[in-house]
């Protein structure tokens, strides 16, 4: 069973200071830890989103959250010495009623890499 983790993104209300990103488990939220953090920065920062962890990590071991923009890169078969790139596309993780959805056609030999999210600019 995956751990229930939420990521909160806070944006400065007046300037271009980088966003503050914190992760909390469900238990930490219920114990008031997110509220404590928000209380310390409120007035200067506004909470712009709360995103849930999908239980999946990208090819670099980074947790994939709802709303992440992923770069999907597909290579030849695992036996292919050349590992020739045959497809690349950008995908966005979505919540569809009862679960997370990452749109793709063929999930064999795929590699995801997080390049941003719908709330912040992508890095590629």
N, C-alpha and C positions, 0 to 999 in steps of 0.2 A: 504494500500500500504506500502510495506516495505521501510525502510530508506536505501538509497544507501550509503554503507560504504565500504571503502577499507582499508585493513591492509597491511602495508609495513613492510618487515623484512630486517634489515640491519645487515651485518656480518663484524666483524673486519677483516681487511686485513692482519694482521701480527700475531695475537696471538689468544688464545682460550677464549678471553673475551666473556661473554654471548651476544647473539644477542640482538639488540634493536628492539622492536616491537612498532609501532605506528598505531593508527586507525584515519582515516580522513573521513569526509563526502565528497560527491561529491562537494558540495559548497566550502568546505575548500580547496580542491585540486584546484578548478578553481580560488580561491582567492590567490593561491600560497603558502599556509601554508606547504604543503609537501616539496616543493622546498626549503623553508626557513630552515626546519629541516635538509634536506639532505645537504644543503650548509654548515651548522654548523659542520656536522660530516664527510663530504666527505674528502677523503685523508686517513682517519683512518678507515672508514667503507664503504663498498660497498652495494648497494641496491641489494639484491638477489631475491626478488620477490614482487609482488603486488597481493593480493588476495581479492576477493569480498565476502561480507557477503551474506549468502544464505537467510536470513530472518527467519532462524530456530535457536532455542537455544537448547542446550543439557539438560539433566535431572537436571543439576546443575545451569541452567540459563545462561550458557556461550554461547556467539554467535558462531555459526558454520560458518566457512569460507571455500571457495573453497580450496581443497587440504588437508583439515583436515582428520586425521585418527581417526575414531570413533570405540569405542567398543560398539557393539550391544548386548544387553542382553535381552532375552525374558523369561518371566515367565509364570506360569499357568494363567488361567482366573482371572479376578478381584475378582470373588467370591471364588477363591481357597485360603483357610486360610493358607496353607503352602507356597504359592508363590514359588513353586518348580521351580528351574532353568531348562529349557529344551533346551536352545541353547545359544551360545555365538559365535561371530565372529567379525573380524576386517573389516571395510569398509572404503573406501576413497571417499570423496565428489568430484565429477567431474562436469565440465561444458560440456554439450553435445548439441552444436549448439544453442538451444533456451532456455535452462534452466538448473538448477542444478539437479544432479542425485545422489541419495544415493541408491546403490544397496541393495535390501532386497527382501525376498520372501513374507513375511506376515507382514504388518505394524501394526497389532493390538497387543496391549500389549507390545510395544517395548520401550526400553530405550536406548538412545544414551549417550555416555560419550566421550568427546574429550580426546585422550591420546597422541596427537602429530599431526604432519603434514608432508607432503612429503618433506618439506624443512628443517625440524629439526627432531631430534631423538624423537621417541615415549617414553613415560614414563613407559610403561608396556611391 
